[in-house]
């Protein structure tokens, strides 16, 4: 099983809009460092999780991978090809191979399109099959994602469906062109708990049936535990820990990972964990703390943490973390 996707040194900085007087007196441009040197690999048919609080850069990475924006620096390889440098002609084939499931299905579906038109649209764009074949494929994929009876949904509109049904339609629309990889950006966060479990179970089933690799973005580490094979924990634009999901859950090495896991009820009832409370809030991404960017909130911070950024330490079995405590 080889790497399908590899991200190397990925950065995305956004300029901060400044008023006339701010520009005149400071003479310096401010940047939001949304993604600040991120690297990871996703194997063929692997579900890889990006976990962290809101604003840590997870969604930006997803949008960079599907080329909804261009990186400030770094490279993204799909099947060994650098997609950062794709030509316009190559971009269409790329969009067939990499799809995205957004957090809010209502915003990602055209309210004026019927479900048939929405799900069929990727087939129309890529000119796959004749009209009758496309309709049959829509019916088939609706059944795959659990919308039954599938034909009863064809003439309905997004506003006539529940949140869970809309998300199933969005998933069907992504999978209908048989992509190699799917970026799932908080696909369950807007759904009720019972429906969330159904969607996750369905995505695991579809991953096996379609032979997919999935980048699963979530703020909920317990959700990531159930669906991912490997994960990376992000904080303020950087990965602070990554490895096999079970290794991180059972043996978290970074204080931030420990804190995220400690507040989840019954994530592992056999392991007694001390609840770790983080200090203060997430610093502004325009003013990254010197040294370890987590030190202002870390209950174990030392003097070196305030001065020097930690390097990644190998813990074993592909498990790494960046912390001076190690």
C-alpha positions as CSV (number, residue, x, y, z in Angstrom):
1,X,0.0,0.0,0.0
2,X,1.7,3.2,-1.2
3,X,1.2,6.9,-0.7
4,X,-1.6,8.4,-2.7
5,X,-1.2,11.9,-1.3
6,X,1.8,13.6,0.1
7,X,1.9,17.2,1.5
8,X,5.3,18.8,2.0
9,X,6.1,22.0,3.8
10,X,2.6,23.5,3.1
11,X,2.1,27.1,4.0
12,X,-0.8,29.5,3.5
13,X,-0.6,33.1,4.6
14,X,-3.4,35.6,4.2
15,X,-2.6,39.4,4.2
16,X,-4.4,41.4,6.9
17,X,-6.3,44.4,5.6
18,X,-4.9,47.5,7.3
19,X,-6.2,51.1,7.5
20,X,-4.3,54.0,6.0
21,X,-2.7,55.2,9.3
22,X,-1.7,51.7,10.4
23,X,0.1,51.1,7.1
24,X,1.7,54.6,7.2
25,X,3.1,54.3,10.7
26,X,4.1,50.6,10.9
27,X,5.4,50.1,7.3
28,X,4.9,46.4,7.9
29,X,2.4,44.1,6.4
30,X,0.6,41.7,8.8
31,X,-0.2,38.1,7.8
32,X,-2.5,35.4,9.1
33,X,-0.4,32.3,9.1
34,X,-3.3,29.9,8.7
35,X,-1.1,26.9,7.6
36,X,2.6,27.2,8.6
37,X,4.7,24.4,7.3
38,X,2.6,21.2,7.4
39,X,3.7,17.8,6.0
40,X,1.9,14.4,6.0
41,X,1.2,11.4,3.9
42,X,-2.0,9.5,3.1
43,X,-1.8,5.9,1.9
44,X,-4.0,4.3,-0.7
45,X,-7.4,3.4,0.9
46,X,-6.5,5.1,4.2
47,X,-8.7,7.4,6.3
48,X,-6.4,10.1,7.7
49,X,-7.7,12.6,10.2
50,X,-6.8,16.2,10.8
51,X,-7.9,17.1,14.3
52,X,-7.8,20.4,16.3
53,X,-9.8,23.4,17.5
54,X,-11.5,25.8,15.2
55,X,-9.1,28.1,13.5
56,X,-6.1,25.8,13.5
57,X,-5.9,25.5,9.7
58,X,-7.6,22.2,9.0
59,X,-10.2,23.5,6.5
60,X,-7.6,25.6,4.8
61,X,-5.5,22.5,4.1
62,X,-8.5,20.7,2.7
63,X,-9.2,23.7,0.3
64,X,-5.6,23.8,-0.7
65,X,-5.6,20.1,-1.6
66,X,-8.7,20.5,-3.8
67,X,-7.2,23.6,-5.3
68,X,-9.9,26.0,-4.2
69,X,-6.9,28.2,-3.3
70,X,-3.2,28.2,-4.0
71,X,-0.5,27.7,-1.3
72,X,1.9,30.4,-0.3
73,X,4.6,27.8,-0.2
74,X,5.0,24.0,-0.3
75,X,4.0,21.1,-2.5
76,X,1.1,18.6,-2.8
77,X,1.7,15.3,-4.6
78,X,-1.2,13.1,-5.8
79,X,0.0,9.8,-7.2
80,X,3.5,11.3,-7.4
81,X,2.5,14.3,-9.4
82,X,2.8,17.9,-8.0
83,X,-0.7,19.3,-8.2
84,X,0.4,22.8,-7.3
85,X,1.8,23.1,-10.8
86,X,-1.1,21.7,-12.8
87,X,-2.0,23.4,-16.0
88,X,-5.7,24.4,-16.8
89,X,-6.1,21.4,-19.0
90,X,-4.8,19.0,-16.3
91,X,-7.1,20.6,-13.7
92,X,-10.3,19.0,-15.0
93,X,-8.9,15.5,-14.7
94,X,-7.7,16.3,-11.2
95,X,-11.1,17.5,-10.1
96,X,-12.5,14.1,-11.2
97,X,-10.0,12.3,-9.0
98,X,-10.3,14.4,-5.9
99,X,-13.7,15.5,-4.4
100,X,-14.8,17.4,-1.3
101,X,-17.7,17.0,1.1
102,X,-18.4,20.3,2.8
103,X,-19.5,20.9,6.4
104,X,-22.9,22.5,5.4
105,X,-24.6,20.4,2.6
106,X,-27.3,23.1,2.2
107,X,-24.7,25.6,1.0
108,X,-22.9,23.1,-1.2
109,X,-26.0,22.1,-3.1
110,X,-27.7,24.5,-5.6
111,X,-31.2,25.2,-4.2
112,X,-32.6,25.6,-7.7
113,X,-31.4,22.1,-8.8
114,X,-33.4,19.0,-8.2
115,X,-31.5,16.1,-6.5
116,X,-31.3,14.4,-9.9
117,X,-29.7,17.6,-11.4
118,X,-27.3,18.1,-8.5
119,X,-26.0,14.6,-8.4
120,X,-25.9,14.2,-12.2
121,X,-24.0,17.5,-12.7
122,X,-20.4,16.0,-12.3
123,X,-21.3,13.4,-14.9
124,X,-22.4,16.1,-17.3
125,X,-19.3,18.2,-16.7
126,X,-16.9,15.2,-17.3
127,X,-19.2,13.9,-20.2
128,X,-19.4,10.4,-18.6
129,X,-22.1,8.3,-20.4
130,X,-25.3,9.1,-22.2
131,X,-28.2,10.9,-20.5
132,X,-30.1,7.6,-19.7
133,X,-26.9,6.0,-18.3
134,X,-26.3,9.1,-16.1
135,X,-29.8,8.9,-14.7
136,X,-29.3,5.2,-13.9
137,X,-26.0,6.0,-12.2
138,X,-27.7,8.7,-10.1
139,X,-30.4,6.2,-9.0
140,X,-27.7,3.7,-8.1
141,X,-25.5,6.1,-6.1
142,X,-28.5,7.4,-4.1
143,X,-29.2,3.8,-3.1
144,X,-25.6,3.3,-2.1
145,X,-25.7,6.3,0.3
146,X,-28.9,5.0,1.9
147,X,-31.6,7.2,0.3
148,X,-34.6,4.9,-0.1
149,X,-36.7,4.6,-2.2
150,X,-34.1,6.3,-4.3
151,X,-36.4,7.3,-7.2
152,X,-38.6,9.3,-4.9
153,X,-35.7,11.7,-4.3
154,X,-35.0,12.6,-8.0
155,X,-37.5,15.4,-8.4
156,X,-37.1,16.8,-4.9
157,X,-35.1,19.9,-3.9
158,X,-32.6,20.4,-1.1
159,X,-35.0,22.4,1.1
160,X,-37.4,19.4,1.1
161,X,-34.8,17.1,2.7
162,X,-33.5,16.7,6.3
163,X,-29.9,17.7,7.2
164,X,-28.9,14.0,7.1
165,X,-30.5,13.4,3.8
166,X,-28.8,16.5,2.3
167,X,-25.4,15.3,3.5
168,X,-26.1,11.9,1.9
169,X,-26.9,13.7,-1.4
170,X,-23.7,15.7,-1.1
171,X,-21.7,12.5,-0.6
172,X,-23.4,10.9,-3.6
173,X,-22.6,13.9,-5.7
174,X,-18.9,13.6,-4.7
175,X,-18.7,9.8,-5.3
176,X,-20.5,9.6,-8.6
177,X,-17.4,10.1,-10.7
178,X,-15.4,7.5,-8.7
179,X,-12.7,9.8,-7.2
180,X,-9.5,8.4,-5.8
181,X,-9.6,10.6,-2.8
182,X,-12.3,12.6,-0.8
183,X,-11.7,15.5,1.5
184,X,-14.4,15.4,4.1
185,X,-14.6,18.7,6.0
186,X,-16.5,18.3,9.2
187,X,-19.2,16.2,7.4
188,X,-21.1,15.4,10.6
189,X,-20.7,18.5,12.7
190,X,-24.1,20.0,11.8
191,X,-26.0,16.7,12.3
192,X,-27.7,15.2,15.3
193,X,-25.7,12.6,17.2
194,X,-27.8,9.6,16.0
195,X,-27.6,10.7,12.4
196,X,-23.9,11.5,12.8
197,X,-23.2,7.8,13.7
198,X,-25.1,6.6,10.6
199,X,-23.2,8.9,8.3
200,X,-19.8,7.8,9.7
201,X,-20.8,4.1,9.4
202,X,-21.9,4.8,5.8
203,X,-18.6,6.5,4.9
204,X,-16.6,3.6,6.2
205,X,-18.7,1.2,4.1
206,X,-18.3,3.4,1.0
207,X,-14.6,3.7,1.5
208,X,-14.3,-0.1,1.2
209,X,-16.7,-0.3,-1.7
210,X,-15.2,2.5,-3.7
211,X,-11.5,1.9,-2.7
212,X,-11.2,5.5,-1.4
213,X,-8.6,7.4,0.5
214,X,-10.2,10.0,2.8
215,X,-8.8,13.1,4.5
216,X,-11.3,13.5,7.4
217,X,-11.3,16.9,9.0
218,X,-12.9,17.3,12.4
219,X,-12.6,19.2,15.8
220,X,-13.9,16.1,17.6
221,X,-11.1,13.7,18.5
222,X,-13.7,11.0,19.5
223,X,-15.2,11.1,16.1
224,X,-11.7,10.8,14.5
225,X,-11.1,7.8,16.7
226,X,-14.0,5.8,15.2
227,X,-13.4,6.6,11.5
228,X,-9.6,7.2,11.0
229,X,-6.7,4.9,10.6
230,X,-4.1,7.6,11.3
231,X,-4.4,11.2,12.4
232,X,-2.5,14.5,12.9
233,X,-3.3,16.9,15.7
234,X,-3.0,20.5,14.7
235,X,-2.5,23.7,16.7
236,X,-2.3,27.2,15.3
237,X,-1.3,26.2,11.8
238,X,1.1,23.4,12.7
239,X,1.0,19.6,13.3
240,X,2.0,19.0,16.9
241,X,1.5,15.2,16.9
242,X,0.8,12.5,14.3
243,X,0.7,8.7,14.0
244,X,-1.7,5.8,14.0
245,X,-5.0,6.7,15.6
246,X,-4.9,4.0,18.3
247,X,-1.3,5.0,19.3
248,X,-2.3,8.6,19.8
249,X,-5.5,7.8,21.7
250,X,-3.8,5.2,24.0
251,X,-0.4,7.1,24.3
252,X,-0.8,10.8,23.5
253,X,2.6,12.5,23.8
254,X,1.9,16.2,23.3
255,X,0.2,18.1,26.1
256,X,-2.3,19.5,23.6
257,X,-3.3,16.0,22.4
258,X,-3.5,14.9,26.0
259,X,-5.8,17.8,26.8
260,X,-8.1,17.1,23.8
261,X,-8.4,13.5,24.8
262,X,-8.8,14.1,28.5
263,X,-12.1,16.1,28.1
264,X,-13.8,13.4,26.0
265,X,-16.1,11.3,28.2
266,X,-15.4,7.6,27.9
267,X,-13.1,7.8,24.9
268,X,-11.5,4.7,26.5
269,X,-13.2,3.6,29.8
270,X,-10.3,1.2,30.6
271,X,-7.8,4.1,30.9
272,X,-8.1,6.6,33.8
273,X,-7.0,10.0,32.6
274,X,-6.4,13.2,34.5
275,X,-8.5,16.0,33.0
276,X,-6.2,18.7,31.6
277,X,-7.5,22.3,31.5
278,X,-5.8,24.6,29.0
279,X,-4.9,28.1,30.0
280,X,-6.6,31.0,28.2
281,X,-7.6,31.0,24.5
282,X,-5.9,30.3,21.2
283,X,-3.5,33.2,20.3
284,X,-4.0,35.3,17.2
285,X,-2.5,33.7,14.0
286,X,-1.2,37.2,13.2
287,X,0.9,37.1,16.4
288,X,2.3,33.6,16.8
289,X,4.1,33.2,20.2
290,X,7.8,32.8,20.1
291,X,9.2,29.3,20.7
292,X,6.6,26.6,21.1
293,X,3.3,28.2,19.9
294,X,1.4,26.2,22.5
295,X,3.4,27.4,25.5
296,X,1.0,30.2,26.6
297,X,-1.7,27.6,27.3
298,X,0.5,24.6,28.3
299,X,0.3,23.6,32.0
300,X,3.8,22.1,31.7
301,X,5.6,25.0,29.9
302,X,9.3,25.4,30.7
303,X,11.7,28.3,30.0
304,X,13.0,26.6,26.8
305,X,9.4,26.4,25.5
306,X,9.2,30.2,25.5
307,X,12.5,30.6,23.5
308,X,12.9,27.6,21.1
309,X,10.5,25.9,18.8
310,X,10.6,22.1,19.4
311,X,11.6,19.6,16.8
312,X,9.7,16.5,15.9
313,X,10.7,13.5,18.1
314,X,10.2,9.9,16.8
315,X,8.2,7.9,19.4
316,X,7.9,4.7,17.3
317,X,5.7,3.1,14.7
318,X,5.5,6.3,12.7
319,X,4.3,8.2,15.8
320,X,5.9,11.7,16.1
321,X,5.4,14.7,18.3
322,X,7.0,18.2,18.7
323,X,7.5,18.9,22.4
324,X,10.5,19.8,24.6
325,X,9.1,17.5,27.3
326,X,10.0,14.6,25.1
